[in-house]
Amino acid sequence: MTITDSQSESPLGPGPQERISTLWSTEIIPQLQDYIAIPALSPAFDPNWSQSGYLQQAVDQIYDWMRTRPIEGMSVSIEELPGRTPVIVAEIEPFGSNHTTSSHTTSNETTTLLYGHLDKQPEMEGWREDLGPWKPVMEGSKLYGRGGADDGYAAYASLAAIEAVQAAGGRHGRLVVLIEASEESGSPDLPAHVDALAERLGDVDLVICLDSGCADYNTLWLTTSLRGMVFGKLAVDIVNEGIHSGSAGGVVPSSFRIIRQLLDRIEDATDGRVLLDSANVEVPEYRRAEAHATADLLGSYVYEEYPMVDGASPVSPEPAEALLARTWMPSLAYVGADGMPPTAKAGNVLRPSTALQLSLRLPPTADSEAVERELTEVLQAEPPYGARVSFADTDSADGWNAPDLAPWLKDALDAASVANFGRNMQLFGEGGTIPFMGMLGDKFPAAQFVITGVLGPGSNAHGPNEFLDVAYAEKLTCCIADVLSAKVTAEGTHA
């Protein structure tokens, strides 16, 4: 692996970097502080989102800022479909001496699609006393609060990059910025919007997504894969009401013990292996090599970034195996529970039911619908003691494995990373899920992908004390500006 440590100037010169830094300090940070204060929960966590109005408030705030930007050839709209969350769409005509402007996409004109989302995960417990999910706090370069890093900054960074290219006298091709409002719920509303926007999207040949992560804050990290997911609620009912545990214990089986038996069907409790055939895939050798190369660079930092309690250890202390475990292996998390009162209010009662919310992360190439079917069948087959068992409220999303980078794009990303970070771009897989990427990969099989983001060590998306590293976000914005400009040069070279 080659690491270049010398800094160089952006291909566009110092102008875009200066403008982007100014935009972040004077415009974007205040906007993000206002955005963080809005409890714009994703529809899965706020079923009455339309009535509560918070998602719409976030949409309106971002839209109002976007439509005032001094970007030539841009139109911005809020698109709505009945019963679905809205999306914000910005269309920007080609800019620069090698492009002619047009209000419509021509048959041979391609589109770069920049993607982000504005809906948020729930509050989660455990925030520092001086922090909170809806309380924006700046500490040095860190902006704390829910949604700033995941993924409110994306709309602002995308337009800042475009604005900087134009202000520097650079060039870019046709661009569409798409900001959705249901990603944290698995993007259930996005396919309908993409279908409705098909003509305006045109022929997408480059996708830039700012909803991913970085392995450290010292370079540009490109995401090469994303895991899929199956989500659902496993419930066990054994009696119709709580019973004195001394009277029923030993006669009536515990609903918790039954659920433990069911979980043993799908997960090895000793090492976390998922026992479903459909959830396990052969890891491509080139992805194994990539993981080993990244592990050589990061070492034990791969798992030391997690805030484990004193004395705790990772499943595997081998960095490459840890990287593969979080990117190409299935893993099961128990993210919620019903039927269990807090310990301080727990009576001495055999409880009538137990329910767990399961989140099963899947390898990038696993068939999520097949896994959902197998998981449901295994959990509901032959219930222990004849208990009532259900696996319901399910949802699934496929993962994504990146296509090979075109030579021009690899060169552009390396050059952007050297210019802004002083070293070449690095590659790694992500453990999270972005359903839109798999959908776009199917819809535009020839497209190139730049999946990146600010979710680095300690940023703790979805958890307490989420933060956005503003210094890193500024440099990432500069990298996107460089790539937008480089694409026009590459198209001219191969015209």
Order of alpha helices (4+ residues) and beta strands (2+ residues): alpha-alpha-alpha-alpha-beta-beta-beta-beta-beta-alpha-beta-alpha-alpha-beta-beta-beta-beta-beta-alpha-alpha-alpha-alpha-alpha-beta-beta-beta-alpha-beta-beta-alpha-beta-alpha-beta-beta-alpha
